[in-house]
Amino acid sequence: MSINSFGHLFRVTTWGESHGPALGATVDGCPPGVPVDAAMIQQWMDKRKPGQNKYTTQRREADEVRILSGVFEGVTTGTPIQLMIENTDQRSKDYGDIKDKFRPGHADITYFQKYGIRDYRGGGRSSARETASRVAAGGLAREAIKAIAPNVQITGYMVQMGPHKIDRDAFDWGQIEQNPFWVPDAKAAADWAGYLDGLRKSGSSVGAIIELTARGVPAGIGAPVYGKLDTDLAAAMMSINAVKGVEIGEGMSAAMLTGELNADEISMGPDGPVYSSNHAGGILGGISTGQDIVVRFAVKPTSSILTTRKTITKSGENTEIITKGRHDPCVGIRAVPVGEAMMACVLLDHMLLHRGQVGENQGHIG
């Protein structure tokens, strides 16, 4: 299996399987001299780890990250950084009944069609467990961003669970870390708790929409045509397990606007250009404007459910399937820190590309 790496200058290769002994990431291209230790990365791992409440899989993993190389005396050396997370709570026997069956809506069938073999124990590389490696790499990226652009803040939150949306008028940044769904709306969080609890008890699952906002990103990051910042952001989000759609800024809704409504009018402020709105999501022509960068992605429902579904076996026989084990009733909850990590990796990568080609911005206004 090839193509397990992403990024240009800040390049991440993830490795390992859901039910293997360990998984992790090899990070190449991190600048030297960045202060980092395992605790700095662990804070982000703890946001994603399973078993923290009844709304996520009850698999119990500490998700402790170990730094095996590339850091000396508390700072990065500029050499490859190896990050490892041990798997300690695999329960492979839960998957014995589906060894020869394909889960509808899951990559089981396509992995087998492509490679002729699949790791049925939790899905192997197709498992959401793989995203732990991304969060570790994203934690490292955040520390490097802090050294380059200390004003950058990356925040993810859920804006929709199934058919239920947040009230944008009640949006409260302070609420995001006060509930298990990372929701910026206290009433929505309370309502969703009952809704998801019912789904969880019935053995079903539901999808979600996650929004990410990067504040403080300077103007000029990204490049035209094939090096667009939004191109790489979209690809990064689409690469996350279970993601089926990505939007930048107004996204699909831009198709319903007129040119007058969609245009983010510009005026001159005391510190440079000021925009009247942000339909563009902070990116024009693939280059950041200095506004908030806004990305949304849609996560499908978890495919492993306790409801009987029709399927086939590897030998081509019609059959039915029920998936036992420990699964997320809404995988979108733990997708929030994963999306943040991928955004951090992409932003750092483009900051390094910008620094290498341009240095400081060349066009000064006013």
C-alpha positions as semicolon CSV with decimal commas, in nm:
position;residue;x (nm);y (nm);z (nm)
1;M;0,000;0,000;0,000
2;S;0,158;0,327;-0,113
3;I;0,074;0,695;-0,066
4;N;0,065;0,708;0,314
5;S;0,231;1,052;0,321
6;F;0,099;1,404;0,286
7;G;0,249;1,753;0,281
8;H;0,523;1,924;0,078
9;L;0,792;2,064;0,309
10;F;0,627;1,955;0,634
11;R;0,570;1,594;0,536
12;V;0,386;1,337;0,744
13;T;0,384;0,962;0,689
14;T;0,143;0,764;0,907
15;W;0,183;0,394;0,977
16;G;0,019;0,113;1,175
17;E;-0,320;-0,052;1,205
18;S;-0,617;-0,042;1,440
19;H;-0,538;-0,379;1,599
20;G;-0,162;-0,392;1,551
21;P;0,088;-0,339;1,834
22;A;0,127;0,033;1,765
23;L;0,069;0,311;1,516
24;G;0,229;0,648;1,463
25;A;0,375;0,910;1,233
26;T;0,711;0,993;1,085
27;V;0,740;1,370;1,039
28;D;1,002;1,516;0,808
29;G;1,066;1,884;0,747
30;C;0,986;2,025;1,090
31;P;1,209;2,331;1,141
32;P;1,489;2,295;1,396
33;G;1,480;2,471;1,731
34;V;1,107;2,430;1,797
35;P;1,046;2,363;2,169
36;V;0,852;2,040;2,200
37;D;0,800;1,749;2,436
38;A;0,552;1,463;2,464
39;A;0,324;1,658;2,701
40;M;0,276;1,935;2,443
41;I;0,150;1,679;2,192
42;Q;-0,042;1,476;2,450
43;Q;-0,289;1,757;2,521
44;W;-0,421;1,718;2,167
45;M;-0,416;1,339;2,183
46;D;-0,635;1,359;2,493
47;K;-0,901;1,551;2,297
48;R;-0,932;1,267;2,050
49;K;-0,878;0,953;2,258
50;P;-1,167;0,707;2,287
51;G;-1,368;0,606;2,591
52;Q;-1,395;0,952;2,751
53;N;-1,776;0,949;2,770
54;K;-2,074;0,738;2,668
55;Y;-2,103;0,914;2,333
56;T;-1,782;0,767;2,190
57;T;-1,645;0,415;2,145
58;Q;-1,572;0,246;2,477
59;R;-1,237;0,117;2,357
60;R;-0,997;0,224;2,634
61;E;-0,675;0,361;2,494
62;A;-0,440;0,595;2,682
63;D;-0,311;0,719;2,345
64;E;0,022;0,807;2,503
65;V;0,256;0,948;2,243
66;R;0,628;0,874;2,253
67;I;0,889;1,080;2,067
68;L;1,154;0,836;1,940
69;S;1,372;1,068;1,732
70;G;1,426;1,421;1,605
71;V;1,414;1,599;1,943
72;F;1,720;1,675;2,157
73;E;1,733;1,872;2,482
74;G;1,370;1,977;2,438
75;V;1,389;2,117;2,085
76;T;1,352;1,975;1,735
77;T;1,677;1,906;1,551
78;G;1,551;1,939;1,193
79;T;1,579;1,564;1,138
80;P;1,287;1,319;1,101
81;I;1,067;1,297;1,411
82;Q;0,922;0,958;1,493
83;L;0,600;0,956;1,697
84;M;0,459;0,630;1,832
85;I;0,130;0,542;2,004
86;E;0,088;0,190;2,140
87;N;-0,240;0,002;2,104
88;T;-0,329;-0,146;2,441
89;D;-0,702;-0,233;2,429
90;Q;-0,761;-0,427;2,107
91;R;-1,045;-0,679;2,115
92;S;-1,003;-0,856;1,784
93;K;-1,244;-1,138;1,874
94;D;-1,532;-0,891;1,831
95;Y;-1,470;-0,905;1,457
96;G;-1,458;-1,283;1,415
97;D;-1,816;-1,298;1,284
98;I;-1,743;-1,057;0,997
99;K;-1,415;-1,214;0,885
100;D;-1,568;-1,322;0,552
101;K;-1,840;-1,055;0,527
102;F;-1,832;-0,697;0,403
103;R;-1,987;-0,418;0,609
104;P;-2,221;-0,203;0,394
105;G;-2,094;0,154;0,378
106;H;-1,745;0,047;0,485
107;A;-1,414;0,021;0,297
108;D;-1,402;-0,354;0,371
109;I;-1,516;-0,438;0,020
110;T;-1,300;-0,193;-0,174
111;Y;-0,984;-0,281;0,020
112;F;-1,042;-0,647;-0,062
113;Q;-1,121;-0,576;-0,429
114;K;-0,800;-0,373;-0,463
115;Y;-0,548;-0,572;-0,256
116;G;-0,701;-0,919;-0,232
117;I;-0,655;-0,907;0,145
118;R;-0,798;-0,699;0,430
119;D;-0,749;-0,668;0,802
120;Y;-1,100;-0,740;0,925
121;R;-0,997;-0,663;1,287
122;G;-1,136;-0,315;1,308
123;G;-1,059;-0,229;0,949
124;G;-0,681;-0,195;0,966
125;R;-0,575;0,126;0,792
126;S;-0,936;0,216;0,710
127;S;-1,016;0,241;1,081
128;A;-1,063;0,581;1,244
129;R;-0,791;0,462;1,484
130;E;-0,542;0,572;1,215
131;T;-0,630;0,933;1,289
132;A;-0,445;0,917;1,623
133;S;-0,125;0,942;1,417
134;R;-0,252;1,256;1,245
135;V;-0,338;1,422;1,577
136;A;0,014;1,352;1,705
137;A;0,164;1,511;1,392
138;G;-0,080;1,800;1,420
139;G;0,031;1,864;1,778
140;L;0,386;1,897;1,653
141;A;0,270;2,128;1,374
142;R;0,094;2,353;1,626
143;E;0,418;2,400;1,821
144;A;0,604;2,492;1,502
145;I;0,329;2,736;1,400
146;K;0,354;2,893;1,744
147;A;0,720;2,967;1,674
148;I;0,653;3,111;1,326
149;A;0,314;3,283;1,366
150;P;0,220;3,297;1,736
151;N;-0,114;3,467;1,675
152;V;-0,263;3,173;1,484
153;Q;-0,546;2,991;1,663
154;I;-0,706;2,678;1,519
155;T;-1,045;2,579;1,661
156;G;-1,280;2,302;1,552
157;Y;-1,641;2,252;1,656
158;M;-1,950;2,061;1,548
159;V;-2,222;2,261;1,375
160;Q;-2,462;1,980;1,284
161;M;-2,544;1,629;1,406
162;G;-2,777;1,441;1,176
163;P;-3,061;1,684;1,091
164;H;-2,993;1,903;1,397
165;K;-2,802;2,230;1,346
166;I;-2,662;2,485;1,587
167;D;-2,822;2,827;1,627
168;R;-2,564;3,062;1,474
169;D;-2,710;3,351;1,672
170;A;-2,624;3,162;1,992
171;F;-2,266;3,086;1,885
172;D;-2,036;3,096;2,190
173;W;-1,665;3,016;2,162
174;G;-1,654;2,953;2,535
175;Q;-1,903;2,666;2,510
176;I;-1,693;2,452;2,275
177;E;-1,494;2,275;2,545
178;Q;-1,782;2,265;2,793
179;N;-1,969;1,972;2,635
180;P;-1,880;1,632;2,486
181;F;-1,972;1,735;2,130
182;W;-1,746;2,042;2,095
183;V;-2,057;2,248;2,018
184;P;-2,054;2,631;2,042
185;D;-2,421;2,636;2,143
186;A;-2,524;2,526;2,495
187;K;-2,887;2,450;2,404
188;A;-2,785;2,242;2,102
189;A;-2,542;2,043;2,315
190;A;-2,819;1,958;2,563
191;D;-3,065;1,865;2,288
192;W;-2,812;1,653;2,100
193;A;-2,724;1,456;2,412
194;G;-3,072;1,303;2,429
195;Y;-3,087;1,249;2,054
196;L;-2,752;1,068;2,037
197;D;-2,821;0,868;2,352
198;G;-3,128;0,723;2,184
199;L;-2,932;0,629;1,874
200;R;-2,654;0,480;2,085
201;K;-2,891;0,258;2,279
202;S;-3,057;0,138;1,958
203;G;-2,718;0,037;1,816
204;S;-2,738;0,288;1,530
205;S;-2,520;0,584;1,431
206;V;-2,543;0,927;1,271
207;G;-2,328;1,169;1,071
208;A;-2,215;1,522;1,148
209;I;-2,070;1,844;1,006
210;I;-1,754;1,987;1,157
211;E;-1,638;2,347;1,111
212;L;-1,280;2,462;1,155
213;T;-1,171;2,824;1,198
214;A;-0,811;2,940;1,183
215;R;-0,777;3,292;1,324
216;G;-0,467;3,507;1,290
217;V;-0,335;3,351;0,969
218;P;-0,139;3,622;0,785
219;A;-0,228;3,724;0,431
220;G;-0,025;3,574;0,148
221;I;-0,014;3,206;0,251
222;G;-0,078;2,970;-0,041
223;A;-0,005;2,985;-0,413
224;P;-0,204;3,009;-0,736
225;V;-0,343;2,723;-0,946
226;Y;-0,194;2,392;-0,823
227;G;-0,052;2,517;-0,493
228;K;-0,373;2,665;-0,354
229;L;-0,412;2,670;0,020
230;D;-0,776;2,566;-0,012
231;T;-0,682;2,281;-0,246
232;D;-0,457;2,127;0,017
233;L;-0,703;2,198;0,299
234;A;-0,980;2,026;0,105
235;A;-0,758;1,728;0,025
236;A;-0,647;1,701;0,388
237;M;-1,004;1,698;0,518
238;M;-1,122;1,460;0,248
239;S;-0,846;1,217;0,349
240;I;-0,993;1,179;0,699
241;N;-1,180;0,851;0,747
242;A;-1,557;0,878;0,683
243;V;-1,547;1,231;0,532
244;K;-1,775;1,268;0,230
245;G;-1,776;1,642;0,164
246;V;-1,570;1,959;0,218
247;E;-1,656;2,329;0,192
248;I;-1,444;2,644;0,211
249;G;-1,618;2,959;0,331
250;E;-1,966;2,986;0,183
251;G;-1,906;2,655;0,006
252;M;-2,201;2,508;-0,183
253;S;-2,422;2,794;-0,066
254;A;-2,218;3,033;-0,283
255;A;-2,408;2,895;-0,582
256;M;-2,726;3,058;-0,448
257;L;-2,574;3,407;-0,412
258;T;-2,555;3,690;-0,660
259;G;-2,224;3,856;-0,735
260;E;-2,324;4,153;-0,521
261;L;-2,401;3,937;-0,219
262;N;-2,101;3,710;-0,254
263;A;-1,843;3,988;-0,292
264;D;-1,657;4,062;0,031
265;E;-1,631;4,442;0,005
266;I;-1,295;4,594;0,097
267;S;-1,208;4,914;0,278
268;M;-0,886;5,048;0,424
269;G;-0,843;5,016;0,797
270;P;-0,569;5,144;1,027
271;D;-0,371;4,819;0,992
272;G;-0,450;4,732;0,631
273;P;-0,744;4,600;0,427
274;V;-1,072;4,533;0,608
275;Y;-1,343;4,308;0,462
276;S;-1,716;4,360;0,516
277;S;-1,787;3,984;0,515
278;N;-1,610;3,653;0,468
279;H;-1,795;3,450;0,207
280;A;-1,456;3,346;0,067
281;G;-1,360;3,173;0,390
282;G;-1,036;3,369;0,418
283;I;-0,891;3,249;0,087
284;L;-0,895;3,414;-0,257
285;G;-0,722;3,258;-0,557
286;G;-0,572;2,997;-0,329
287;I;-0,402;3,262;-0,111
288;S;-0,501;3,368;0,241
289;T;-0,654;3,715;0,282
290;G;-0,572;3,759;0,650
291;Q;-0,932;3,691;0,750
292;D;-1,044;3,384;0,940
293;I;-0,997;3,068;0,734
294;V;-1,320;2,868;0,754
295;V;-1,349;2,503;0,646
296;R;-1,634;2,257;0,693
297;F;-1,646;1,884;0,634
298;A;-1,923;1,626;0,651
299;V;-1,870;1,292;0,823
300;K;-2,093;0,997;0,735
301;P;-2,252;0,771;1,000
302;T;-2,033;0,495;1,144
303;S;-2,074;0,184;0,928
304;S;-2,043;-0,062;1,218
305;I;-2,395;-0,083;1,362
306;L;-2,609;-0,339;1,545
307;T;-2,892;-0,319;1,292
308;T;-2,913;-0,616;1,054
309;R;-2,805;-0,523;0,701
310;K;-2,788;-0,723;0,379
311;T;-2,443;-0,794;0,239
312;I;-2,230;-1,058;0,065
313;T;-1,940;-1,281;0,160
314;K;-1,596;-1,303;-0,002
315;S;-1,718;-1,608;-0,192
316;G;-2,010;-1,409;-0,336
317;E;-2,295;-1,547;-0,125
318;N;-2,583;-1,326;-0,013
319;T;-2,606;-1,295;0,365
320;E;-2,680;-1,056;0,652
321;I;-2,449;-0,878;0,894
322;I;-2,455;-0,727;1,242
323;T;-2,135;-0,565;1,367
324;K;-2,053;-0,626;1,731
325;G;-1,784;-0,446;1,927
326;R;-1,722;-0,091;2,046
327;H;-1,801;0,182;1,796
328;D;-1,872;0,555;1,787
329;P;-2,244;0,638;1,753
330;C;-2,125;0,965;1,596
331;V;-1,767;0,954;1,474
332;G;-1,794;1,326;1,406
333;I;-1,729;1,396;1,776
334;R;-1,373;1,267;1,762
335;A;-1,329;1,405;1,410
336;V;-1,309;1,757;1,559
337;P;-0,948;1,728;1,690
338;V;-0,855;1,530;1,378
339;G;-0,972;1,816;1,155
340;E;-0,781;2,065;1,371
341;A;-0,466;1,853;1,334
342;M;-0,495;1,832;0,956
343;M;-0,551;2,208;0,932
344;A;-0,241;2,267;1,147
345;C;-0,029;2,043;0,925
346;V;-0,147;2,215;0,605
347;L;-0,105;2,568;0,743
348;L;0,247;2,497;0,865
349;D;0,338;2,335;0,534
350;H;0,221;2,642;0,342
351;M;0,390;2,881;0,582
352;L;0,719;2,702;0,519
353;L;0,659;2,708;0,142
354;H;0,582;3,079;0,161
355;R;0,894;3,148;0,365
356;G;1,107;2,950;0,120
357;Q;0,978;3,121;-0,195
358;V;0,878;3,473;-0,087
359;G;1,016;3,533;0,262
360;E;0,805;3,826;0,372
361;N;0,505;3,949;0,171
362;Q;0,614;4,157;-0,128
363;G;0,298;4,360;-0,186
364;H;0,238;4,638;0,065
365;I;-0,091;4,829;0,064
366;G;-0,121;5,185;0,188
